[in-house]
Amino acid sequence: MKRKIVCRCEDVSEEEIISAIDEGCTDLEELRRKLRIGMGACQGRTCIPIVVRILARKTGKKIEEIPFPTSRPPVVPVKLGSLASDEDEI
């Protein structure tokens, strides 16, 4: 049987999501922490809506009752060169 990949960035399957829900994960934030769903390059644009539908189906909640994660951009933009530099900046 083929794996149904839900989160392509983190290679998470539908079976893994269902298993985590069966083990006690009851909300999206718990699933994100356990499986890293939505933490890849697309930041959940593809997988989060699918995961919400699976979570609603498995828990009996309505989709509207499941809060979507908030985006958390950096507080202060950082230049990529600053992260790679060996020099101390003041």
MODELLER restraints for C-alpha pairs under 7 A, 6 or more apart:
rsr = mdl.restraints
at = mdl.atoms
rsr.add(forms.Gaussian(group=physical.xy_distance, feature=features.Distance(at['CA:3:A'], at['CA:13:A']), mean=6.18, stdev=0.5))
rsr.add(forms.Gaussian(group=physical.xy_distance, feature=features.Distance(at['CA:4:A'], at['CA:13:A']), mean=5.32, stdev=0.5))
rsr.add(forms.Gaussian(group=physical.xy_distance, feature=features.Distance(at['CA:4:A'], at['CA:14:A']), mean=5.57, stdev=0.5))
rsr.add(forms.Gaussian(group=physical.xy_distance, feature=features.Distance(at['CA:5:A'], at['CA:11:A']), mean=6.46, stdev=0.5))
rsr.add(forms.Gaussian(group=physical.xy_distance, feature=features.Distance(at['CA:5:A'], at['CA:12:A']), mean=5.77, stdev=0.5))
rsr.add(forms.Gaussian(group=physical.xy_distance, feature=features.Distance(at['CA:5:A'], at['CA:13:A']), mean=4.14, stdev=0.5))
rsr.add(forms.Gaussian(group=physical.xy_distance, feature=features.Distance(at['CA:5:A'], at['CA:14:A']), mean=6.11, stdev=0.5))
rsr.add(forms.Gaussian(group=physical.xy_distance, feature=features.Distance(at['CA:6:A'], at['CA:12:A']), mean=5.89, stdev=0.5))
rsr.add(forms.Gaussian(group=physical.xy_distance, feature=features.Distance(at['CA:6:A'], at['CA:13:A']), mean=5.27, stdev=0.5))
rsr.add(forms.Gaussian(group=physical.xy_distance, feature=features.Distance(at['CA:6:A'], at['CA:14:A']), mean=5.80, stdev=0.5))
rsr.add(forms.Gaussian(group=physical.xy_distance, feature=features.Distance(at['CA:6:A'], at['CA:47:A']), mean=5.69, stdev=0.5))
rsr.add(forms.Gaussian(group=physical.xy_distance, feature=features.Distance(at['CA:7:A'], at['CA:13:A']), mean=6.84, stdev=0.5))
rsr.add(forms.Gaussian(group=physical.xy_distance, feature=features.Distance(at['CA:7:A'], at['CA:37:A']), mean=6.23, stdev=0.5))
rsr.add(forms.Gaussian(group=physical.xy_distance, feature=features.Distance(at['CA:7:A'], at['CA:47:A']), mean=5.10, stdev=0.5))
rsr.add(forms.Gaussian(group=physical.xy_distance, feature=features.Distance(at['CA:9:A'], at['CA:40:A']), mean=4.91, stdev=0.5))
rsr.add(forms.Gaussian(group=physical.xy_distance, feature=features.Distance(at['CA:9:A'], at['CA:41:A']), mean=6.25, stdev=0.5))
rsr.add(forms.Gaussian(group=physical.xy_distance, feature=features.Distance(at['CA:10:A'], at['CA:36:A']), mean=6.67, stdev=0.5))
rsr.add(forms.Gaussian(group=physical.xy_distance, feature=features.Distance(at['CA:10:A'], at['CA:37:A']), mean=6.65, stdev=0.5))
rsr.add(forms.Gaussian(group=physical.xy_distance, feature=features.Distance(at['CA:10:A'], at['CA:40:A']), mean=5.98, stdev=0.5))
rsr.add(forms.Gaussian(group=physical.xy_distance, feature=features.Distance(at['CA:25:A'], at['CA:31:A']), mean=6.13, stdev=0.5))
rsr.add(forms.Gaussian(group=physical.xy_distance, feature=features.Distance(at['CA:31:A'], at['CA:37:A']), mean=6.86, stdev=0.5))
rsr.add(forms.Gaussian(group=physical.xy_distance, feature=features.Distance(at['CA:32:A'], at['CA:38:A']), mean=6.72, stdev=0.5))
rsr.add(forms.Gaussian(group=physical.xy_distance, feature=features.Distance(at['CA:37:A'], at['CA:44:A']), mean=6.93, stdev=0.5))
rsr.add(forms.Gaussian(group=physical.xy_distance, feature=features.Distance(at['CA:38:A'], at['CA:44:A']), mean=3.66, stdev=0.5))
rsr.add(forms.Gaussian(group=physical.xy_distance, feature=features.Distance(at['CA:38:A'], at['CA:47:A']), mean=6.54, stdev=0.5))
rsr.add(forms.Gaussian(group=physical.xy_distance, feature=features.Distance(at['CA:38:A'], at['CA:48:A']), mean=6.27, stdev=0.5))
rsr.add(forms.Gaussian(group=physical.xy_distance, feature=features.Distance(at['CA:52:A'], at['CA:63:A']), mean=6.61, stdev=0.5))
rsr.add(forms.Gaussian(group=physical.xy_distance, feature=features.Distance(at['CA:52:A'], at['CA:66:A']), mean=6.97, stdev=0.5))
rsr.add(forms.Gaussian(group=physical.xy_distance, feature=features.Distance(at['CA:53:A'], at['CA:63:A']), mean=6.49, stdev=0.5))
rsr.add(forms.Gaussian(group=physical.xy_distance, feature=features.Distance(at['CA:56:A'], at['CA:62:A']), mean=5.71, stdev=0.5))
rsr.add(forms.Gaussian(group=physical.xy_distance, feature=features.Distance(at['CA:56:A'], at['CA:63:A']), mean=5.64, stdev=0.5))
